Amino acid sequence: MQHQFGPRLLPLLENADDGEWQALIDEARAERERLEAELHTGRDRLLELNSGGAGEGDALVEDILEQDDQFALPIYMETLFDAFGIDSEDHSENALILKPSEKMLDASFPLGDDEGVTITYDRNQALSREDMQFITWEHPMVQGGMDLVLSGSMGNTAVALIKNKALKPGTVLLELLYVSEVVAPRSLQLGRYLPPAALRCLLDANGNDLSARVSFETLNDQLESVPRASANKFIQAQRDQLTPRINAGEEKIFPRHAERVAEAQRRLAADTDEELARLTALQAVNPTVRDSELIALRKQREQGLAMLDKAALRLEAIRVLVAG
């Protein structure tokens, strides 16, 4: 604006009538309105999203503080420590000392120090004490512990006794837990469309799936543990009968998996098509949008759909239930 109207403005400061002043003002106002309209039409919505808005930061802080006040994380971590053989003892208020015990199951557990560490779930205490680790859901110890649970074999198989008068003694139920997931480069962000999900199947002796009628929690309330030696003997004796039933379980689960994949592909295609349309329209009025961006988005769409085609079922856990 200064370069455009500056040369005309200086002479008018020395000698000009009202008509010339008004003409210059009107012309400058019209140019300003034109530029504002052009900026509004060609605004970068992605930049606006990244810039955030008024009040969004405050809302985020409130969500973080609310999460800090919840007990889900301490309860989960105590269960995790107990499962992997990590001793947990009080250090002071809101603080614990973690040490590996003689029954530690996995030396790769991300404790951070072989001698032991001091942790706290209290944010203020962690800020005032440099010798304490602040444990959140994003802490390496939590993430590493989850990875061990998900990737390890501990707890993947079990035998239990079920007490239910409706079942004839000796009846064998087979509970199978599959994971429906896609393995793909993180850059594709396919977890937005097909996050890993557990799909459960409960087969009776005739191959019928009872999972819709008997929930996991209801079943757990009716179970009793079986000594390890007895469980091993039973599995060895029933191996030939159980193997075909395991294969049949995947056939029962697969339609649910295929439905998830189809929905993920539909959502991915719809989202990328909408983004392509937006960028194409934006490119018409904003030369900063390059052709390479559109090409990259189309390529990402093709790769994402191709990877979703390869999404698979993974047998995660087996539980054999014997009616007694």
C-alpha positions as CSV (number, residue, x, y, z in Angstrom):
1,M,0.0,0.0,0.0
2,Q,2.8,2.4,0.9
3,H,4.6,1.8,-2.4
4,Q,1.4,2.1,-4.4
5,F,0.0,5.3,-2.9
6,G,3.1,6.9,-1.3
7,P,4.2,8.9,-4.4
8,R,0.7,10.4,-4.8
9,L,0.3,11.1,-1.1
10,L,3.4,13.4,-0.6
11,P,2.3,16.0,-3.2
12,L,-1.1,16.2,-1.7
13,L,0.3,16.9,1.7
14,E,1.7,20.2,0.3
15,N,-1.2,21.3,-1.9
16,A,-4.5,19.5,-2.5
17,D,-8.2,20.2,-2.5
18,D,-10.8,18.2,-0.7
19,G,-11.8,16.4,-3.9
20,E,-8.3,15.0,-4.5
21,W,-8.0,13.9,-0.9
22,Q,-11.3,12.1,-1.0
23,A,-10.5,10.4,-4.3
24,L,-7.2,9.1,-2.9
25,I,-8.9,7.9,0.3
26,D,-11.6,6.1,-1.6
27,E,-9.1,4.4,-3.9
28,A,-6.9,3.3,-1.0
29,R,-10.0,1.9,0.9
30,A,-11.1,-0.1,-2.1
31,E,-7.6,-1.5,-2.5
32,R,-7.5,-2.5,1.1
33,E,-10.8,-4.2,0.9
34,R,-9.7,-6.1,-2.2
35,L,-6.5,-7.3,-0.5
36,E,-8.5,-8.4,2.6
37,A,-10.9,-10.4,0.5
38,E,-8.0,-12.0,-1.4
39,L,-6.3,-13.0,1.9
40,H,-9.5,-14.4,3.3
41,T,-10.2,-16.5,0.1
42,G,-6.7,-17.9,0.0
43,R,-6.1,-18.4,3.7
44,D,-4.2,-21.5,4.8
45,R,-6.6,-23.5,6.9
46,L,-3.8,-25.9,8.0
47,L,-1.8,-22.9,9.3
48,E,-4.9,-21.7,11.2
49,L,-5.3,-25.2,12.8
50,N,-1.7,-25.2,13.9
51,S,-1.8,-21.7,15.2
52,G,-4.6,-22.7,17.6
53,G,-7.4,-20.4,18.8
54,A,-8.3,-18.4,21.9
55,G,-9.1,-20.6,24.8
56,E,-7.9,-23.8,23.3
57,G,-4.7,-23.8,25.3
58,D,-6.7,-23.2,28.6
59,A,-8.9,-26.2,27.7
60,L,-5.9,-28.4,27.1
61,V,-4.4,-27.4,30.5
62,E,-7.7,-28.3,32.2
63,D,-7.7,-31.7,30.5
64,I,-4.2,-32.4,31.6
65,L,-4.9,-31.4,35.2
66,E,-8.1,-33.6,35.2
67,Q,-6.1,-36.5,33.9
68,D,-3.5,-36.0,36.7
69,D,-6.3,-36.4,39.3
70,Q,-7.4,-39.8,38.0
71,F,-6.3,-43.1,39.6
72,A,-6.3,-45.2,36.5
73,L,-2.6,-44.9,35.9
74,P,-1.4,-45.7,39.4
75,I,-3.7,-48.7,39.5
76,Y,-2.5,-49.9,36.1
77,M,1.2,-49.5,37.1
78,E,0.8,-51.4,40.3
79,T,-0.7,-54.3,38.4
80,L,2.2,-54.1,35.9
81,F,4.8,-54.0,38.6
82,D,3.2,-57.0,40.3
83,A,3.1,-59.0,37.0
84,F,6.7,-58.3,36.2
85,G,8.1,-58.7,39.6
86,I,9.0,-55.1,40.5
87,D,8.9,-54.3,44.2
88,S,7.1,-51.1,45.0
89,E,7.5,-49.5,48.5
90,D,6.5,-46.1,50.0
91,H,9.2,-43.4,49.9
92,S,7.1,-40.5,51.1
93,E,3.8,-38.9,50.5
94,N,2.8,-39.4,46.8
95,A,6.2,-41.1,46.1
96,L,7.3,-44.7,45.6
97,I,10.6,-46.6,45.4
98,L,10.8,-49.2,42.6
99,K,13.3,-52.0,42.8
100,P,13.8,-55.3,40.8
101,S,12.8,-58.3,42.9
102,E,14.2,-61.8,42.9
103,K,11.1,-62.8,40.9
104,M,11.5,-60.3,38.2
105,L,10.3,-61.9,35.0
106,D,11.9,-59.8,32.3
107,A,15.3,-58.0,32.7
108,S,14.4,-55.7,29.9
109,F,11.6,-54.0,31.9
110,P,12.3,-50.3,31.5
111,L,12.9,-49.5,35.1
112,G,15.6,-47.0,34.2
113,D,18.1,-48.1,36.9
114,D,19.1,-51.6,38.0
115,E,19.4,-50.3,41.6
116,G,15.9,-48.8,41.7
117,V,14.2,-45.5,41.0
118,T,11.9,-43.1,42.9
119,I,8.7,-42.1,41.1
120,T,5.7,-39.9,41.8
121,Y,2.4,-39.4,40.1
122,D,2.1,-35.8,41.5
123,R,3.2,-33.1,39.0
124,N,3.9,-30.4,41.6
125,Q,6.1,-32.8,43.6
126,A,8.0,-33.9,40.5
127,L,8.7,-30.2,39.7
128,S,10.2,-29.6,43.1
129,R,12.2,-32.8,43.3
130,E,14.7,-33.5,40.6
131,D,15.4,-37.0,42.0
132,M,11.9,-38.2,41.3
133,Q,10.6,-39.3,38.0
134,F,7.1,-38.0,37.1
135,I,5.0,-40.9,35.7
136,T,2.4,-40.2,33.1
137,W,0.9,-42.3,30.3
138,E,3.7,-41.0,28.0
139,H,6.6,-41.9,30.3
140,P,9.1,-44.4,28.8
141,M,8.6,-46.7,31.7
142,V,4.8,-46.9,31.0
143,Q,5.2,-47.1,27.3
144,G,7.9,-49.7,27.5
145,G,5.9,-51.8,30.0
146,M,2.9,-51.7,27.6
147,D,5.2,-52.8,24.8
148,L,6.4,-55.8,26.8
149,V,2.8,-56.8,27.6
150,L,1.7,-56.5,24.0
151,S,4.7,-58.2,22.4
152,G,5.6,-60.8,25.1
153,S,4.1,-64.2,25.5
154,M,3.3,-64.0,29.2
155,G,-0.3,-64.6,29.8
156,N,-1.1,-65.5,26.2
157,T,-2.4,-69.0,27.1
158,A,-4.3,-70.2,30.1
159,V,-6.5,-73.0,31.3
160,A,-9.3,-72.4,33.8
161,L,-12.1,-74.3,35.5
162,I,-15.6,-72.8,34.8
163,K,-18.4,-73.2,37.4
164,N,-21.7,-73.0,35.6
165,K,-24.7,-75.3,36.3
166,A,-25.8,-74.9,32.7
167,L,-22.7,-76.6,31.4
168,K,-22.3,-80.3,31.5
169,P,-19.2,-81.4,33.5
170,G,-16.3,-82.0,31.1
171,T,-17.6,-79.5,28.5
172,V,-14.7,-77.6,26.9
173,L,-15.1,-74.0,25.8
174,L,-12.4,-72.3,23.8
175,E,-11.9,-68.5,24.1
176,L,-9.8,-66.8,21.4
177,L,-8.6,-63.3,21.4
178,Y,-7.5,-61.8,18.0
179,V,-6.1,-58.4,17.2
180,S,-7.3,-56.7,14.1
181,E,-4.6,-54.3,12.9
182,V,-2.6,-52.9,10.1
183,V,1.2,-52.7,10.1
184,A,2.3,-49.6,8.1
185,P,4.8,-46.7,8.2
186,R,3.9,-44.2,10.9
187,S,3.9,-41.4,8.3
188,L,0.7,-42.8,6.8
189,Q,-1.1,-42.4,10.1
190,L,-3.3,-45.4,9.4
191,G,-4.0,-45.8,13.2
192,R,-6.5,-43.0,12.8
193,Y,-8.6,-45.2,10.6
194,L,-7.8,-48.7,11.8
195,P,-6.6,-48.6,15.3
196,P,-5.7,-52.1,16.8
197,A,-8.8,-53.7,18.2
198,A,-9.3,-56.9,20.1
199,L,-11.9,-59.3,18.6
200,R,-13.1,-62.0,20.9
201,C,-14.5,-65.4,20.0
202,L,-16.0,-68.0,22.5
203,L,-16.5,-71.4,20.9
204,D,-18.5,-74.3,22.3
205,A,-18.0,-78.0,21.3
206,N,-20.2,-77.5,18.2
207,G,-18.3,-74.5,16.9
208,N,-20.9,-71.9,17.9
209,D,-19.6,-68.5,18.9
210,L,-21.1,-67.5,22.3
211,S,-19.2,-64.3,22.7
212,A,-22.2,-62.1,22.0
213,R,-24.2,-63.9,24.8
214,V,-21.4,-64.2,27.4
215,S,-19.3,-61.2,28.1
216,F,-15.7,-61.4,29.1
217,E,-16.5,-60.0,32.6
218,T,-19.4,-62.4,33.2
219,L,-17.1,-65.3,32.2
220,N,-14.3,-64.2,34.5
221,D,-16.6,-64.2,37.5
222,Q,-17.2,-67.9,37.0
223,L,-13.6,-69.1,36.6
224,E,-11.3,-70.8,39.0
225,S,-7.5,-71.3,38.5
226,V,-6.0,-74.7,37.6
227,P,-2.6,-75.9,38.8
228,R,0.0,-75.6,36.1
229,A,0.9,-79.3,36.0
230,S,-2.8,-80.3,35.6
231,A,-3.3,-77.7,32.9
232,N,-0.3,-78.9,30.9
233,K,-1.5,-82.5,31.0
234,F,-5.0,-81.5,29.9
235,I,-3.7,-79.5,26.9
236,Q,-1.4,-82.4,25.8
237,A,-4.4,-84.7,25.9
238,Q,-6.7,-82.3,24.0
239,R,-4.3,-80.9,21.5
240,D,-5.7,-82.8,18.5
241,Q,-9.3,-81.7,19.3
242,L,-8.4,-78.0,20.0
243,T,-6.3,-77.3,16.9
244,P,-9.2,-77.5,14.4
245,R,-11.4,-75.4,16.7
246,I,-8.7,-72.7,16.8
247,N,-8.7,-72.6,13.0
248,A,-12.5,-72.4,13.0
249,G,-12.3,-69.4,15.3
250,E,-10.5,-67.3,12.8
251,E,-13.2,-68.0,10.2
252,K,-15.8,-66.7,12.8
253,I,-13.9,-63.5,13.4
254,F,-12.8,-62.7,9.9
255,P,-16.1,-61.0,8.8
256,R,-15.9,-58.6,11.6
257,H,-12.3,-57.8,10.7
258,A,-13.2,-57.3,7.0
259,E,-15.9,-54.9,8.0
260,R,-13.5,-52.8,10.0
261,V,-11.0,-52.7,7.1
262,A,-13.7,-51.7,4.6
263,E,-14.9,-48.9,6.9
264,A,-11.3,-47.7,7.4
265,Q,-10.7,-47.6,3.6
266,R,-13.9,-45.7,3.1
267,R,-13.0,-43.1,5.7
268,L,-9.4,-42.7,4.4
269,A,-10.7,-42.2,0.8
270,A,-13.3,-39.7,1.9
271,D,-10.9,-37.7,4.0
272,T,-8.1,-37.5,1.4
273,D,-10.6,-36.7,-1.4
274,E,-11.9,-33.8,0.7
275,E,-8.4,-32.6,1.3
276,L,-7.5,-32.9,-2.3
277,A,-10.6,-30.9,-3.3
278,R,-9.7,-28.2,-0.7
279,L,-6.1,-27.9,-1.9
280,T,-7.1,-27.8,-5.5
281,A,-9.6,-25.0,-4.8
282,L,-7.0,-23.2,-2.7
283,Q,-4.3,-23.5,-5.4
284,A,-6.6,-21.6,-7.9
285,V,-6.3,-18.5,-5.7
286,N,-3.1,-19.1,-3.8
287,P,0.1,-19.8,-5.8
288,T,1.9,-21.0,-2.7
289,V,0.1,-24.4,-3.0
290,R,2.4,-26.5,-5.1
291,D,1.6,-29.3,-7.4
292,S,4.0,-31.5,-5.4
293,E,1.7,-31.2,-2.4
294,L,-1.2,-32.6,-4.4
295,I,0.9,-35.4,-5.9
296,A,2.2,-36.3,-2.4
297,L,-1.3,-36.5,-1.0
298,R,-2.5,-38.7,-3.9
299,K,0.5,-41.0,-3.3
300,Q,-0.3,-41.1,0.4
301,R,-3.9,-42.1,-0.4
302,E,-2.8,-44.9,-2.7
303,Q,-0.3,-46.2,-0.2
304,G,-2.7,-46.1,2.7
305,L,-5.4,-48.0,0.8
306,A,-2.9,-50.6,-0.3
307,M,-1.6,-51.1,3.3
308,L,-5.2,-51.4,4.6
309,D,-5.7,-54.2,2.0
310,K,-2.9,-56.0,3.9
311,A,-4.5,-55.6,7.3
312,A,-4.5,-58.9,9.2
313,L,-5.8,-60.8,12.1
314,R,-3.3,-61.8,14.8
315,L,-4.1,-64.5,17.3
316,E,-3.1,-62.9,20.6
317,A,-4.4,-65.2,23.3
318,I,-6.1,-68.5,23.9
319,R,-8.0,-69.6,27.0
320,V,-9.3,-73.2,27.5
321,L,-12.3,-73.4,29.8
322,V,-13.3,-76.7,31.3
323,A,-16.7,-77.1,33.0
324,G,-16.5,-78.7,36.4
